[in-house]
Amino acid sequence: MLKYKNEFLGELLGTFILVIFGCGSVAVSVLFKGYQSILEIALVWGIGVTLAIYLTRHICCAHLNPAVSIAMVITKRMSVHRLPTYIIAQVLGAFIAGLAIYILFSSTINSFELTQNIIRGSEESAKVAKMFGEFYNIGGHGIGMPLAVAAEAFGTFILLFMIFALTEGCNVGKPSNDIAPVLIGLTVSSIICLIAPLTQAGLNPARDFGPRMVAWMFGWGNAAFPDQQGGFFLVYMLAPIVGGILAALFFTKIIEPAMKNSTTNGGCCDNDTCDIFKKK
C-alpha cells in the first residue's frame, strides 16, 4: 500500500468528498425535508462526483468506486496489484465520510427519532439509517431482491459504459478531458433519477458499505442491513461489480472495435494507463 500512497490518498479523499455531499444530501432530506424531489438529491450526488474527480484526477485514477476499479483491471487498464490499495482507500474514505455525517447530525438524529417515536435498531429505524446505506425494500413498494439486483447491475452498467465512452481516445466524439468529469457527474445524477425509487441507487459498493458500517456501529445494528437473506451483499456489493464488468466487456469487445473500424487511424485507443483523465 505504501508503494501506491499517492493513489491511496487520492481515492480516499475523492470518495470522502463524493459521500460527504451525497449522503449529506440524503441526511438533510430525511432530517430537515430540505429537498423536495429525487432530482435535487441526484444533482447533489452528481456535483459530489464531479468535484471529487476534479480534486483527485492528478493524484490517482479517480475511480472512487470498486466497480470502476475492478472493471479497469478486467480490461487491463489498471494493474491488479493496485486493486487492493484502491478498494481499501475507497471504503475507508466512504466510512470516514459516514462518520463525519453522523457526528455532524447526531443531535438532530436523536431529536428526529424522539419526535417520530423511532427506536434505533428497530425495523422502522431504517427510515433514518437510509441516510447512510441504501434499502431496496423500504417504503412498502414491494421491491423484491431479484428486481433490486437487476436495477443495481443495470444502473452500474450504464455508469461504466458512459465512463468508457466519455474518456476513451478511440471515441472521436468524446468531450475534452476538462469537461468529462461534469458529464460523468450528470450521468450519475440521471441514473439516480431512474434507479433510486427502486433501490436508492447505490451503484458503488464502497459508498454503501462504509457509511452502512457507521450506522451499524452507532446503534442501528442489524437494522442497518436491508434484510437477513443476503440482500445487502447481492444488491449493493455484488450487483454493481457484475454490472460494471459487463459494461467494460461490452465496450471493449463490441463498441471499441466498432469505433476503431470507423476511424482512419486504427488503434487510436491508449489503454496503457488506468488514468482515464490524463491520457493525452
C-alpha positions in Angstrom: 0.0 0.0 0.0 2.9 2.4 0.8 4.1 1.8 -2.8 0.9 3.4 -4.0 0.5 6.0 -1.2 -0.5 8.8 -3.6 -3.2 6.7 -5.2 -4.4 5.7 -1.8 -4.6 9.3 -0.7 -6.4 10.3 -3.8 -9.0 7.6 -3.8 -9.6 8.1 -0.1 -10.1 11.8 -0.4 -12.1 11.6 -3.6 -14.5 9.0 -2.1 -14.8 11.1 1.0 -15.9 14.1 -1.0 -18.4 12.1 -3.0 -20.0 10.5 0.0 -20.0 13.6 2.3 -22.0 15.6 -0.3 -24.1 12.7 -1.5 -25.1 11.1 1.8 -25.2 14.5 3.4 -27.9 15.5 1.0 -29.9 12.4 2.0 -29.4 13.2 5.6 -30.7 16.8 5.1 -33.7 15.4 3.2 -34.6 12.9 5.9 -34.0 15.2 8.9 -35.0 18.6 7.6 -37.1 17.8 4.5 -34.5 20.0 2.8 -35.1 18.5 -0.7 -38.4 18.0 -2.3 -37.6 15.6 -5.1 -35.2 12.9 -6.2 -33.8 15.2 -8.8 -32.5 17.6 -6.2 -30.7 14.9 -4.3 -29.4 13.4 -7.6 -27.9 16.7 -8.6 -26.0 16.9 -5.3 -24.7 13.4 -5.8 -23.6 14.4 -9.4 -21.9 17.5 -8.1 -20.1 15.5 -5.5 -18.8 13.1 -8.1 -17.7 15.9 -10.4 -15.8 17.7 -7.6 -14.2 14.5 -6.4 -12.9 13.7 -9.9 -11.5 17.3 -10.4 -9.9 17.2 -7.0 -8.1 13.9 -7.3 -7.6 13.1 -11.0 -3.9 14.2 -10.9 -3.2 12.1 -7.8 -4.9 8.9 -8.7 -7.1 7.4 -11.3 -10.2 9.0 -9.8 -12.2 5.7 -9.8 -13.8 6.4 -6.4 -15.8 3.1 -6.8 -14.7 -0.5 -6.5 -16.9 -1.4 -9.5 -14.9 1.0 -11.6 -11.5 -0.2 -10.4 -12.4 -3.9 -10.9 -13.7 -3.1 -14.5 -10.4 -1.3 -15.2 -8.4 -4.4 -14.0 -10.6 -6.7 -16.1 -10.0 -4.7 -19.2 -6.2 -4.4 -18.4 -6.4 -0.7 -18.0 -5.0 -1.0 -14.4 -2.6 -3.5 -12.8 -4.3 -5.9 -10.5 -1.5 -5.1 -7.9 -3.1 -1.7 -7.4 -6.6 -3.0 -6.8 -6.4 -3.7 -3.1 -5.0 -0.2 -2.5 -7.8 1.4 -4.4 -10.6 -0.6 -2.8 -9.3 -0.2 0.8 -8.9 3.6 0.2 -12.4 3.9 -1.3 -14.1 2.0 1.6 -12.1 3.9 4.2 -12.9 7.3 2.6 -16.6 6.4 2.5 -16.5 5.2 6.1 -14.9 8.5 7.3 -17.5 10.5 5.4 -20.3 8.5 7.0 -18.7 9.1 10.4 -18.5 12.8 9.7 -22.1 12.9 8.8 -23.1 11.1 12.0 -21.1 13.4 14.1 -22.4 16.5 12.3 -26.1 15.4 12.6 -26.1 13.2 15.7 -28.1 15.5 17.9 -30.6 16.1 15.1 -30.9 12.4 14.6 -31.7 11.9 18.2 -34.3 14.6 18.2 -35.8 13.2 15.0 -36.1 9.7 16.4 -37.7 11.1 19.6 -40.2 13.2 17.7 -41.1 10.3 15.3 -41.1 7.7 18.1 -38.5 5.7 16.3 -36.5 3.2 18.3 -33.0 2.9 16.9 -32.3 -0.7 15.8 -35.9 -1.4 15.1 -37.1 -2.2 11.6 -38.7 1.2 11.4 -35.4 2.9 12.1 -34.3 2.0 8.5 -36.1 5.3 7.7 -33.2 7.0 9.4 -30.4 4.5 8.5 -31.1 5.1 4.8 -29.1 8.3 5.1 -26.0 6.0 5.4 -26.7 2.8 3.4 -29.3 2.0 0.8 -32.5 0.0 1.3 -34.4 -1.6 -1.6 -37.3 -2.9 0.5 -38.2 0.3 2.4 -41.4 2.3 1.8 -43.8 -0.6 1.2 -43.4 -0.6 -2.6 -42.8 -4.4 -2.8 -39.4 -4.3 -4.4 -38.1 -7.8 -4.3 -34.5 -8.9 -4.2 -34.3 -10.1 -7.9 -35.5 -6.7 -9.2 -33.2 -4.8 -6.8 -30.2 -6.9 -8.1 -31.2 -6.2 -11.7 -31.7 -2.5 -11.1 -28.3 -2.0 -9.3 -26.5 -4.1 -12.0 -28.2 -2.2 -14.8 -27.5 1.2 -13.3 -23.8 0.4 -12.8 -23.7 -1.0 -16.3 -24.9 2.4 -17.7 -22.4 4.3 -15.5 -19.4 2.3 -16.5 -20.4 2.3 -20.2 -20.6 6.1 -20.1 -17.3 6.4 -18.3 -15.6 4.4 -21.1 -17.5 6.3 -23.8 -16.6 9.7 -22.3 -12.9 9.0 -21.7 -11.6 6.6 -24.3 -9.4 8.0 -27.1 -10.9 5.9 -29.8 -14.2 7.7 -29.4 -13.6 10.8 -31.6 -16.8 12.3 -30.4 -15.8 12.3 -26.7 -15.6 15.6 -24.8 -12.4 17.1 -23.7 -10.8 15.8 -20.5 -11.7 19.1 -18.9 -15.4 18.6 -19.3 -15.6 14.8 -18.9 -16.0 14.9 -15.1 -19.0 17.1 -15.4 -20.7 14.7 -17.8 -19.8 11.7 -15.6 -21.4 13.5 -12.7 -24.5 14.2 -14.7 -24.6 10.5 -15.7 -24.7 9.6 -12.0 -27.5 12.1 -11.4 -29.5 10.7 -14.3 -29.1 7.1 -13.2 -30.2 8.1 -9.6 -33.3 9.6 -11.0 -34.1 6.3 -12.8 -33.0 3.7 -10.2 -33.4 5.5 -6.8 -37.1 4.8 -6.5 -36.3 1.1 -6.6 -33.0 0.7 -4.6 -31.9 4.3 -3.6 -29.3 3.8 -6.4 -26.1 2.6 -4.6 -24.0 1.9 -7.8 -20.9 1.8 -5.6 -20.0 -0.9 -3.0 -17.7 1.4 -1.1 -20.2 4.2 -0.9 -22.7 1.7 0.5 -20.5 -0.4 2.8 -18.5 2.4 4.5 -21.4 4.5 5.7 -23.6 1.5 6.4 -20.9 0.3 8.9 -21.2 3.6 10.7 -24.9 3.0 11.1 -24.2 -0.5 12.4 -21.7 0.8 14.9 -23.9 3.6 16.3 -26.9 1.6 17.3 -28.8 0.5 14.2 -27.3 -3.0 14.4 -29.0 -5.5 12.1 -31.5 -2.8 11.1 -28.6 -1.2 9.1 -28.9 -4.0 6.6 -31.8 -4.4 4.2 -32.6 -8.0 5.1 -31.1 -11.1 6.5 -31.3 -13.2 3.3 -28.2 -11.8 1.6 -29.8 -8.8 0.1 -27.2 -6.4 1.3 -24.4 -8.4 -0.4 -26.2 -9.3 -3.5 -27.9 -6.0 -4.2 -25.3 -3.4 -3.1 -22.0 -5.3 -3.3 -22.1 -7.9 -6.0 -24.6 -6.5 -8.5 -22.7 -3.2 -9.1 -19.5 -5.2 -9.6 -21.1 -7.5 -12.1 -22.8 -4.7 -13.9 -19.5 -2.8 -14.2 -17.7 -5.9 -15.5 -20.4 -6.5 -18.1 -20.3 -2.9 -19.3 -16.5 -3.0 -19.5 -16.5 -6.2 -21.6 -19.4 -4.8 -23.8 -17.5 -1.6 -24.5 -14.1 -3.2 -25.1 -15.2 -6.2 -27.1 -18.0 -4.7 -29.2 -18.1 -0.9 -29.1 -14.4 -0.1 -29.0 -13.6 -2.3 -32.1 -16.5 -0.6 -33.9 -15.1 2.8 -33.1 -11.7 1.8 -34.3 -13.0 0.5 -37.6 -14.8 3.7 -38.2 -11.7 5.8 -37.9 -8.8 6.2 -40.4 -6.1 5.8 -37.8 -6.9 2.4 -36.3 -5.5 1.6 -32.8 -6.2 5.1 -31.6 -7.1 3.9 -28.1 -4.5 4.3 -25.4 -5.0 1.6 -22.9 -1.6 1.6 -21.2 -2.8 3.5 -18.1 -5.7 3.4 -15.8 -5.8 7.2 -15.6 -8.8 8.0 -17.7 -8.3 11.7 -17.5 -4.7 12.3 -18.3 -4.1 10.2 -21.4 -3.3 12.9 -23.9 
